[in-house]
Amino acid sequence: MNTVELLWGTRPQPKRGPKPAMSIEAIAQAGIEIADAEGLAAVSMQRVAAELGFTKMSLYRYVPGKAELVALMAEMAVGAPPEPPEGAGWRQRLDAWARALLPGFMTHPWVLEATTGPRIVGPNELAWMESAIAALEGTGLRGGERMDAVVVLAGHVRTIAQQAATSPGGKPEQQIGAILVELLREHGDRFPAVNAALTESMASGTQDQALDFGLERILDGVGVLITERSTEV
């Protein structure tokens, strides 16, 4: 049984015999709960089996190893994408898509690690990609451009989630700002541009707006490209 069979449900189902004592879904959920509480490194076949009250060997009847288990966990944690806002244009749809993507990473920070690099993706994750790329249909962008736009947008969301995951309270800019304030009390004359920008940002209360700023700038750039494509002969 490989990752494709596990994620896409092509594994054969027994027609006879006793009802299985466990399920793929229960195993993945147990792994998610461990990862949420202690991180991905804490997940092992032995640990998941113990949480479910079974032996490690019995788990292998359902999942061949940790790599496949993590793939199942990520697929379940990501979940299905929401329906796009009714009647919205491409920009509103992508903005809503990105904002809907962020909470999953915030709730399950380990998913950032689990969904890095070339790998088999499941139907939920592919459905997220489908939703975003579909938002750009009819804009005149080429296939590669539509895919690259989604990659850049997802990368911004992942960066924000990563910063929040490593910052107690989820306010990385404010926390970094507080550290910089202390450093610049003594060294501000050496870094006048940083000092001026930080002082203005703190005075105006415009910290921790990187998500909004990044989404707006990325979508502005996509909009410029769409306009260029519409004028091409």
N, C-alpha and C positions, 0 to 999 in steps of 0.2 A: 504494500500500500504506500503510494508516494504522496507528495504534497498536493499535486493536482487533484488526485482522487479525494483527498481529505477536504480540500477547499471547495471543490466544485461538485461534490456529491455524486461522483461517478463510481464510488466504491460499491461493490455488490452487497445487497441486503439478504441476510439469511431468511429462508422461507420456512425452515423447520427448526425444531429444538427450543430450548427454554429462552425466555425473554432475556436480553443482555442485562447484566447487572449494572452496567454503567452506560453512559452515552458520551459521544464526542463533545456535545455541548456542555455537559456537566464537568468534564475534564478541563475544557478550555476555561470555563468560568472559575474553577478552582485555581487555575494558574493565574488568571487575571487578578483575583483577590490577593494572592501572594505578591504579585508584581506591584499592585497598587500600594500595598502596605510596606513592602521592603525592597522593591526594585527588581529588575529583571534578573540580576545575578542570583537572587534568592530562589528562583524557580528551578526546580529539577524534577525529574520523573519520580524520584523517591519522595520528595516533599509533597508533590501533588497527590501521589498515591496515599500517603499518610493522612493528608487532609480529607480524603474521600473514604478512608477506612479500608483500603485495599492494599495489596502488595504491589511492589514495583513491577514485578513480572506480569501481573494481571493487566497492568496499564498498557503494556506493549501489544496486547491483542487489539487495541483501539488506535494507538498512536505509536509509530515506530521509534520516535526519539524526540529529544528536546527541540531540535530545529523545526520539526513539523508541529510540535506543540505550540511553539512561539508564533508560528504562522497562523495557526488556528486562533490563538489568543488575540493577535492583532486584528484579524478579520472580524472577530466578534466585537472587540472594543471599538473599532472604527464605526461599525454599524452602517446602515444605509443612509444615503444623503437625503436631505429634505426636498420636498417638491419646490421648484423655483417659484418666486412670487408671481402671482397671476398677472399677466399683462405687462410685465416688466421688460425693459430692453436689456441688451447685453451687459451694459455697465451695472445696472441694478442687480441683475442676476449674479454676476461675478462677485460683486461686493457682498451680497447675501451669502453666497457660497463660501467665501473666505471666512466670514464671521461665524458661519455654522461649523466650519472645519476646526476652528480654534478650541472650542470647549472640549472636544474629544482628546486633544493633546494635553490640555490642562488637567483633565480628570485622570488621564492615564499617561503620565509623562514618559514611561518606558516605551510607549508606542513609537516615539521619535527614534529610538535606537533600533527597534524591531523592524522598522520600515525604511531602512537605509540600504542602498546598494542594489545591484541586480538580484532579482528573486522572483518567485512565482507569486502573483497577486491573486486575491480572491474576488468573488463577484461584488462584494460590498465596496472594496477599494476601487475596483474598475468602474463601478457605478458612480463614484465620486468624480472620477476623471471624465466619464461620459457626460455627466451633468454640466461640468464646466466647459468642456469643448463644445457641447451642443449650444451653449449660450452664445458662442461666437459664429454659429452657422448663419450664412447670409450676410456677413459683414464684409466679405471680399478678401479676408485673410486666407492665405494659403494653409494647407494642412499642417506643415511644419511650424508655421507661425502661430496657429491656434494652439498647438501642443506646447510650444515654447512659452507662450503667454501664461498658460496654466501652470507650467513648471515654475516660472518666476513667481507667480502669485502664491502657490503652495509653499515655495521656499521662504517667502516673507513670513507667512503664517507660522511655519516651523521655527524660524529664528525667534520670533516673538515668544512662542511657547517655550523654547529652550531657555531663553533668558528668564522667563517667569519661573520655570521649574527650578532654577538654581538660586532664586532670590526668595528668602522668607517673606511671606506676605504678598508675593506676586507683584511688587512694585520696583522693578529693577532700576529704572531711571532715577527715581527718588532716592533709592539707596546708594547708587553710584554717585549721585549728586551730593549727598551728604558726606561721602568720603572725600570727594573732590574739594568740597568747601573747606574742609579741615586742612587739606594739603595746600590749597591756594591761599590760605591765610598767610602763610609764610613764603610761598613761592609764586604768588600770583603775578608778580612783575616779570617773571620769566615766561609766562604763558598768558599774555594779555588777551588773545582772541578767545581762548577757552574761558578765561575768567569773566570776560564781558558777556559771552553767550550764556554761561551758566547763571550769572547774576540776573540777566534779563529773563531767562526761563523760569527761575524760581520766583521772581517778583510777579510775573504774569500768570503763574500757575499752569504753565504749558508743558509740564513734564508728563512722562508716561503716555504720550500720544503717538508713539512710533507706529502702532498698528494703523491708525487712521491716516497718518501722514504717508506711510508706505503704500497703503492701498490706493490712496488718491493719486499719488505720483505714478504708480504702475499703470493704473487704469487710464490716466491722462496720456501716458505714452502709447498704450494700446489704441486709444482714440485717435491719436495723431497718425498712427500707421493705417488705421481703417480709413481715415480721410484720404491719405495718400493712395491707397488702393482704389478708392472710389473715383479718383481723377485719372487713373491710368487708362490709356486707350488700348 
